[in-house]
Amino acid sequence: NGTVYVNISNKGNVAMVDAKNLTVTKHIDLNSKGVVTGSGLSIDRKNHILFSYWRLPSPVVVIVNADSGNILSTLPTPMNVDTTAFNPDTMEAISTAGEGYMEFIKENSPTSFEVEQKLATMPGARNIAFDSKTNHLISVAFEYGPVPPDAPPPVPGRNPLGPPLPGTFTLLMVGKQ
């Protein structure tokens, strides 16, 4: 309907942007959940449900009614969620996490949600592309060497990774039968 939703990472809210006029029309406040460092955001367009992913203080998805701004639920997620998607055919919000998991949250109804599956992938596989024609998810990763002893600590909410090992680039494709 011409509205763009944006996780405002450092403010603990989701901005609603009028795409035609390029103006922020509303902020959905999520501060009651104490979230900071937002990452992915996906939407169930039919039911107007937002799945807003946050890394800190602990990894969580805040599920929000996009029309009213009411928080419907929160669920834990793996560490370092980055990219997200929503599959309207299966009614699943999908996230990938650098920790090495892909998580599927089932929307049983517009007010009922549950973690349906936490699928092990590879550490660092935190980006996805969703092919709505085949319902496949595609992610990429490397195998990593050990974290050097003198490496700086990782950014809060992210897992430490050593250097990528040569020749280990991996393309992951996930789908249901």
PANU-604710 format. One record per residue (C-alpha): x, y, z; residue number from 0. Coordinates in nm, 4 decimals. Layout:
! PANU-604710
<atom><px>X</px><py>Y</py><pz>Z</pz><seq>NUM</seq></atom>
...
! end
This chain:
! PANU-604710
<atom><px>0.0000</px><py>0.0000</py><pz>0.0000</pz><seq>0</seq></atom>
<atom><px>0.2974</px><py>0.2305</py><pz>-0.0436</pz><seq>1</seq></atom>
<atom><px>0.4360</px><py>0.1857</py><pz>0.3068</pz><seq>2</seq></atom>
<atom><px>0.7946</px><py>0.0822</py><pz>0.3746</pz><seq>3</seq></atom>
<atom><px>0.8891</px><py>-0.0522</py><pz>0.7181</pz><seq>4</seq></atom>
<atom><px>1.2415</px><py>0.0001</py><pz>0.8542</pz><seq>5</seq></atom>
<atom><px>1.4037</px><py>-0.1337</py><pz>1.1729</pz><seq>6</seq></atom>
<atom><px>1.5672</px><py>0.1676</py><pz>1.3379</pz><seq>7</seq></atom>
<atom><px>1.8579</px><py>-0.0231</py><pz>1.4793</pz><seq>8</seq></atom>
<atom><px>1.9737</px><py>0.2184</py><pz>1.7480</pz><seq>9</seq></atom>
<atom><px>1.6303</px><py>0.3465</py><pz>1.8561</pz><seq>10</seq></atom>
<atom><px>1.4367</px><py>0.0268</py><pz>1.9325</pz><seq>11</seq></atom>
<atom><px>1.1557</px><py>0.0997</py><pz>1.6897</pz><seq>12</seq></atom>
<atom><px>1.0199</px><py>0.0352</py><pz>1.3432</pz><seq>13</seq></atom>
<atom><px>0.9653</px><py>0.3384</py><pz>1.1213</pz><seq>14</seq></atom>
<atom><px>0.6711</px><py>0.3491</py><pz>0.8811</pz><seq>15</seq></atom>
<atom><px>0.7700</px><py>0.5412</py><pz>0.5675</pz><seq>16</seq></atom>
<atom><px>0.5291</px><py>0.6754</py><pz>0.3060</pz><seq>17</seq></atom>
<atom><px>0.7032</px><py>0.5545</py><pz>-0.0104</pz><seq>18</seq></atom>
<atom><px>0.5376</px><py>0.8141</py><pz>-0.2331</pz><seq>19</seq></atom>
<atom><px>0.6233</px><py>1.1196</py><pz>-0.0227</pz><seq>20</seq></atom>
<atom><px>0.9403</px><py>0.9713</py><pz>0.1331</pz><seq>21</seq></atom>
<atom><px>0.8351</px><py>1.0775</py><pz>0.4818</pz><seq>22</seq></atom>
<atom><px>0.8242</px><py>0.8905</py><pz>0.8096</pz><seq>23</seq></atom>
<atom><px>0.4588</px><py>0.8715</py><pz>0.9147</pz><seq>24</seq></atom>
<atom><px>0.4887</px><py>0.6761</py><pz>1.2387</pz><seq>25</seq></atom>
<atom><px>0.7289</px><py>0.4936</py><pz>1.4687</pz><seq>26</seq></atom>
<atom><px>0.6250</px><py>0.1632</py><pz>1.6268</pz><seq>27</seq></atom>
<atom><px>0.7935</px><py>0.1667</py><pz>1.9672</pz><seq>28</seq></atom>
<atom><px>0.9539</px><py>-0.1625</py><pz>2.0737</pz><seq>29</seq></atom>
<atom><px>1.1482</px><py>-0.0195</py><pz>2.3688</pz><seq>30</seq></atom>
<atom><px>0.9248</px><py>-0.2059</py><pz>2.6138</pz><seq>31</seq></atom>
<atom><px>1.1136</px><py>-0.5180</py><pz>2.5002</pz><seq>32</seq></atom>
<atom><px>1.4507</px><py>-0.3522</py><pz>2.5685</pz><seq>33</seq></atom>
<atom><px>1.5791</px><py>-0.4190</py><pz>2.2173</pz><seq>34</seq></atom>
<atom><px>1.8787</px><py>-0.2572</py><pz>2.0511</pz><seq>35</seq></atom>
<atom><px>2.0808</px><py>-0.3417</py><pz>1.7408</pz><seq>36</seq></atom>
<atom><px>1.8056</px><py>-0.4357</py><pz>1.4988</pz><seq>37</seq></atom>
<atom><px>1.8747</px><py>-0.6516</py><pz>1.1986</pz><seq>38</seq></atom>
<atom><px>1.6232</px><py>-0.8191</py><pz>0.9677</pz><seq>39</seq></atom>
<atom><px>1.2601</px><py>-0.7294</py><pz>0.9136</pz><seq>40</seq></atom>
<atom><px>1.0016</px><py>-0.9285</py><pz>0.7209</pz><seq>41</seq></atom>
<atom><px>0.6279</px><py>-0.8919</py><pz>0.6682</pz><seq>42</seq></atom>
<atom><px>0.3226</px><py>-1.1077</py><pz>0.6246</pz><seq>43</seq></atom>
<atom><px>0.1470</px><py>-0.8755</py><pz>0.3785</pz><seq>44</seq></atom>
<atom><px>-0.1882</px><py>-1.0536</py><pz>0.3959</pz><seq>45</seq></atom>
<atom><px>-0.2270</px><py>-1.0248</py><pz>0.7748</pz><seq>46</seq></atom>
<atom><px>-0.0112</px><py>-0.7103</py><pz>0.8213</pz><seq>47</seq></atom>
<atom><px>0.2290</px><py>-0.8790</py><pz>1.0638</pz><seq>48</seq></atom>
<atom><px>0.5889</px><py>-0.7583</py><pz>1.1038</pz><seq>49</seq></atom>
<atom><px>0.8690</px><py>-0.9871</py><pz>1.2213</pz><seq>50</seq></atom>
<atom><px>1.1319</px><py>-0.7498</py><pz>1.3628</pz><seq>51</seq></atom>
<atom><px>1.4645</px><py>-0.9127</py><pz>1.4556</pz><seq>52</seq></atom>
<atom><px>1.7009</px><py>-0.7749</py><pz>1.7224</pz><seq>53</seq></atom>
<atom><px>2.0478</px><py>-0.8865</py><pz>1.8366</pz><seq>54</seq></atom>
<atom><px>2.0737</px><py>-0.7291</py><pz>2.1812</pz><seq>55</seq></atom>
<atom><px>2.0444</px><py>-0.7614</py><pz>2.4740</pz><seq>56</seq></atom>
<atom><px>1.9585</px><py>-1.1175</py><pz>2.3700</pz><seq>57</seq></atom>
<atom><px>1.8577</px><py>-1.2372</py><pz>2.0227</pz><seq>58</seq></atom>
<atom><px>1.4830</px><py>-1.2037</py><pz>1.9746</pz><seq>59</seq></atom>
<atom><px>1.2135</px><py>-1.1490</py><pz>1.7147</pz><seq>60</seq></atom>
<atom><px>0.9403</px><py>-0.9035</py><pz>1.8116</pz><seq>61</seq></atom>
<atom><px>0.6187</px><py>-0.9828</py><pz>1.6252</pz><seq>62</seq></atom>
<atom><px>0.4015</px><py>-0.6758</py><pz>1.5687</pz><seq>63</seq></atom>
<atom><px>0.0667</px><py>-0.5904</py><pz>1.4131</pz><seq>64</seq></atom>
<atom><px>0.1716</px><py>-0.3397</py><pz>1.1444</pz><seq>65</seq></atom>
<atom><px>-0.1630</px><py>-0.1556</py><pz>1.1547</pz><seq>66</seq></atom>
<atom><px>-0.2027</px><py>-0.1051</py><pz>1.5295</pz><seq>67</seq></atom>
<atom><px>0.1613</px><py>-0.1275</py><pz>1.6386</pz><seq>68</seq></atom>
<atom><px>0.0622</px><py>-0.3789</py><pz>1.9072</pz><seq>69</seq></atom>
<atom><px>0.3288</px><py>-0.6304</py><pz>2.0045</pz><seq>70</seq></atom>
<atom><px>0.1781</px><py>-0.9759</py><pz>1.9543</pz><seq>71</seq></atom>
<atom><px>0.4649</px><py>-1.1977</py><pz>2.0683</pz><seq>72</seq></atom>
<atom><px>0.8389</px><py>-1.2305</py><pz>2.1158</pz><seq>73</seq></atom>
<atom><px>1.0415</px><py>-1.5428</py><pz>2.0472</pz><seq>74</seq></atom>
<atom><px>1.4115</px><py>-1.6208</py><pz>2.0949</pz><seq>75</seq></atom>
<atom><px>1.6313</px><py>-1.6480</py><pz>1.7869</pz><seq>76</seq></atom>
<atom><px>1.9831</px><py>-1.7738</py><pz>1.7222</pz><seq>77</seq></atom>
<atom><px>2.2708</px><py>-1.5264</py><pz>1.7621</pz><seq>78</seq></atom>
<atom><px>2.3547</px><py>-1.2814</py><pz>1.4816</pz><seq>79</seq></atom>
<atom><px>2.0360</px><py>-1.2920</py><pz>1.2720</pz><seq>80</seq></atom>
<atom><px>2.0918</px><py>-1.0896</py><pz>0.9594</pz><seq>81</seq></atom>
<atom><px>1.8642</px><py>-1.1588</py><pz>0.6624</pz><seq>82</seq></atom>
<atom><px>1.4993</px><py>-1.2543</py><pz>0.6916</pz><seq>83</seq></atom>
<atom><px>1.2120</px><py>-1.3502</py><pz>0.4647</pz><seq>84</seq></atom>
<atom><px>0.8455</px><py>-1.4427</py><pz>0.4839</pz><seq>85</seq></atom>
<atom><px>0.6978</px><py>-1.7309</py><pz>0.2859</pz><seq>86</seq></atom>
<atom><px>0.3241</px><py>-1.6637</py><pz>0.2346</pz><seq>87</seq></atom>
<atom><px>0.2682</px><py>-2.0169</py><pz>0.0989</pz><seq>88</seq></atom>
<atom><px>0.3831</px><py>-2.1821</py><pz>0.4225</pz><seq>89</seq></atom>
<atom><px>0.3109</px><py>-1.8866</py><pz>0.6571</pz><seq>90</seq></atom>
<atom><px>0.6667</px><py>-1.8949</py><pz>0.7906</pz><seq>91</seq></atom>
<atom><px>0.9021</px><py>-1.6159</py><pz>0.8891</pz><seq>92</seq></atom>
<atom><px>1.2551</px><py>-1.7305</py><pz>0.8116</pz><seq>93</seq></atom>
<atom><px>1.5800</px><py>-1.5941</py><pz>0.9479</pz><seq>94</seq></atom>
<atom><px>1.9431</px><py>-1.6834</py><pz>0.8976</pz><seq>95</seq></atom>
<atom><px>2.1952</px><py>-1.6361</py><pz>1.1736</pz><seq>96</seq></atom>
<atom><px>2.5726</px><py>-1.6141</py><pz>1.1671</pz><seq>97</seq></atom>
<atom><px>2.5741</px><py>-1.8567</py><pz>1.4582</pz><seq>98</seq></atom>
<atom><px>2.4981</px><py>-2.1264</py><pz>1.1984</pz><seq>99</seq></atom>
<atom><px>2.1209</px><py>-2.1692</py><pz>1.1978</pz><seq>100</seq></atom>
<atom><px>1.8184</px><py>-2.0969</py><pz>0.9865</pz><seq>101</seq></atom>
<atom><px>1.5060</px><py>-2.0532</py><pz>1.1981</pz><seq>102</seq></atom>
<atom><px>1.1458</px><py>-2.0984</py><pz>1.0857</pz><seq>103</seq></atom>
<atom><px>0.8676</px><py>-1.9303</py><pz>1.2821</pz><seq>104</seq></atom>
<atom><px>0.5226</px><py>-2.0632</py><pz>1.2010</pz><seq>105</seq></atom>
<atom><px>0.2333</px><py>-1.8183</py><pz>1.1918</pz><seq>106</seq></atom>
<atom><px>-0.0513</px><py>-2.0432</py><pz>1.3047</pz><seq>107</seq></atom>
<atom><px>-0.2915</px><py>-1.7471</py><pz>1.2958</pz><seq>108</seq></atom>
<atom><px>-0.2473</px><py>-1.3675</py><pz>1.2992</pz><seq>109</seq></atom>
<atom><px>-0.2074</px><py>-1.3901</py><pz>1.6783</pz><seq>110</seq></atom>
<atom><px>-0.0337</px><py>-1.7269</py><pz>1.7293</pz><seq>111</seq></atom>
<atom><px>0.3324</px><py>-1.7943</py><pz>1.6514</pz><seq>112</seq></atom>
<atom><px>0.5840</px><py>-2.0646</py><pz>1.7379</pz><seq>113</seq></atom>
<atom><px>0.9399</px><py>-2.1637</py><pz>1.6530</pz><seq>114</seq></atom>
<atom><px>0.8741</px><py>-2.4464</py><pz>1.4110</pz><seq>115</seq></atom>
<atom><px>1.2324</px><py>-2.5449</py><pz>1.3300</pz><seq>116</seq></atom>
<atom><px>1.5893</px><py>-2.4430</py><pz>1.4047</pz><seq>117</seq></atom>
<atom><px>1.7902</px><py>-2.5889</py><pz>1.1168</pz><seq>118</seq></atom>
<atom><px>2.1691</px><py>-2.6155</py><pz>1.1473</pz><seq>119</seq></atom>
<atom><px>2.3478</px><py>-2.4591</py><pz>0.8496</pz><seq>120</seq></atom>
<atom><px>2.7071</px><py>-2.3301</py><pz>0.8770</pz><seq>121</seq></atom>
<atom><px>2.8650</px><py>-2.0637</py><pz>1.0964</pz><seq>122</seq></atom>
<atom><px>2.8644</px><py>-1.7361</py><pz>0.9054</pz><seq>123</seq></atom>
<atom><px>2.5689</px><py>-1.8300</py><pz>0.6807</pz><seq>124</seq></atom>
<atom><px>2.3661</px><py>-1.5220</py><pz>0.7660</pz><seq>125</seq></atom>
<atom><px>2.2354</px><py>-1.4004</py><pz>0.4314</pz><seq>126</seq></atom>
<atom><px>1.9532</px><py>-1.5551</py><pz>0.2296</pz><seq>127</seq></atom>
<atom><px>1.7630</px><py>-1.5140</py><pz>-0.0908</pz><seq>128</seq></atom>
<atom><px>1.4083</px><py>-1.6518</py><pz>-0.1041</pz><seq>129</seq></atom>
<atom><px>1.2819</px><py>-1.7933</py><pz>-0.4344</pz><seq>130</seq></atom>
<atom><px>0.9026</px><py>-1.7654</py><pz>-0.4095</pz><seq>131</seq></atom>
<atom><px>0.8503</px><py>-1.9810</py><pz>-0.7207</pz><seq>132</seq></atom>
<atom><px>1.0271</px><py>-2.2872</py><pz>-0.5767</pz><seq>133</seq></atom>
<atom><px>1.0033</px><py>-2.1978</py><pz>-0.2046</pz><seq>134</seq></atom>
<atom><px>1.3801</px><py>-2.2515</py><pz>-0.1825</pz><seq>135</seq></atom>
<atom><px>1.6125</px><py>-2.0501</py><pz>0.0368</pz><seq>136</seq></atom>
<atom><px>1.9696</px><py>-1.9910</py><pz>-0.0725</pz><seq>137</seq></atom>
<atom><px>2.2539</px><py>-1.8936</py><pz>0.1590</pz><seq>138</seq></atom>
<atom><px>2.6325</px><py>-1.8821</py><pz>0.1366</pz><seq>139</seq></atom>
<atom><px>2.9109</px><py>-1.9541</py><pz>0.3820</pz><seq>140</seq></atom>
<atom><px>3.2741</px><py>-2.0529</py><pz>0.4232</pz><seq>141</seq></atom>
<atom><px>3.4510</px><py>-2.2836</py><pz>0.6612</pz><seq>142</seq></atom>
<atom><px>3.6539</px><py>-2.0796</py><pz>0.9072</pz><seq>143</seq></atom>
<atom><px>3.9857</px><py>-2.1329</py><pz>1.0735</pz><seq>144</seq></atom>
<atom><px>4.0421</px><py>-2.0721</py><pz>1.4438</pz><seq>145</seq></atom>
<atom><px>4.0000</px><py>-1.7245</py><pz>1.5836</pz><seq>146</seq></atom>
<atom><px>4.3483</px><py>-1.5765</py><pz>1.6279</pz><seq>147</seq></atom>
<atom><px>4.4419</px><py>-1.5351</py><pz>1.9968</pz><seq>148</seq></atom>
<atom><px>4.5107</px><py>-1.1648</py><pz>1.9439</pz><seq>149</seq></atom>
<atom><px>4.1818</px><py>-1.1001</py><pz>1.7583</pz><seq>150</seq></atom>
<atom><px>3.9711</px><py>-0.8159</py><pz>1.8971</pz><seq>151</seq></atom>
<atom><px>3.6478</px><py>-0.9230</py><pz>2.0662</pz><seq>152</seq></atom>
<atom><px>3.3541</px><py>-0.9567</py><pz>1.8276</pz><seq>153</seq></atom>
<atom><px>3.0950</px><py>-0.6845</py><pz>1.7961</pz><seq>154</seq></atom>
<atom><px>2.8267</px><py>-0.7473</py><pz>2.0631</pz><seq>155</seq></atom>
<atom><px>2.5566</px><py>-0.9762</py><pz>1.9291</pz><seq>156</seq></atom>
<atom><px>2.7861</px><py>-1.1382</py><pz>1.6739</pz><seq>157</seq></atom>
<atom><px>2.9771</px><py>-1.4627</py><pz>1.6961</pz><seq>158</seq></atom>
<atom><px>3.3572</px><py>-1.4703</py><pz>1.6620</pz><seq>159</seq></atom>
<atom><px>3.4870</px><py>-1.6205</py><pz>1.3382</pz><seq>160</seq></atom>
<atom><px>3.8418</px><py>-1.6887</py><pz>1.2287</pz><seq>161</seq></atom>
<atom><px>3.9620</px><py>-1.6263</py><pz>0.8746</pz><seq>162</seq></atom>
<atom><px>3.7768</px><py>-1.8036</py><pz>0.5896</pz><seq>163</seq></atom>
<atom><px>3.9597</px><py>-2.1111</py><pz>0.4676</pz><seq>164</seq></atom>
<atom><px>4.0543</px><py>-2.1063</py><pz>0.0985</pz><seq>165</seq></atom>
<atom><px>3.8433</px><py>-2.3260</py><pz>-0.1285</pz><seq>166</seq></atom>
<atom><px>3.5579</px><py>-2.3669</py><pz>0.1201</pz><seq>167</seq></atom>
<atom><px>3.2963</px><py>-2.1328</py><pz>-0.0293</pz><seq>168</seq></atom>
<atom><px>2.9654</px><py>-2.3148</py><pz>0.0044</pz><seq>169</seq></atom>
<atom><px>2.6254</px><py>-2.2502</py><pz>-0.1517</pz><seq>170</seq></atom>
<atom><px>2.3419</px><py>-2.3809</py><pz>0.0657</pz><seq>171</seq></atom>
<atom><px>1.9926</px><py>-2.4462</py><pz>-0.0727</pz><seq>172</seq></atom>
<atom><px>1.7067</px><py>-2.5307</py><pz>0.1617</pz><seq>173</seq></atom>
<atom><px>1.3587</px><py>-2.6431</py><pz>0.0607</pz><seq>174</seq></atom>
<atom><px>1.0721</px><py>-2.8646</py><pz>0.1685</pz><seq>175</seq></atom>
<atom><px>0.9433</px><py>-3.1709</py><pz>-0.0103</pz><seq>176</seq></atom>
! end
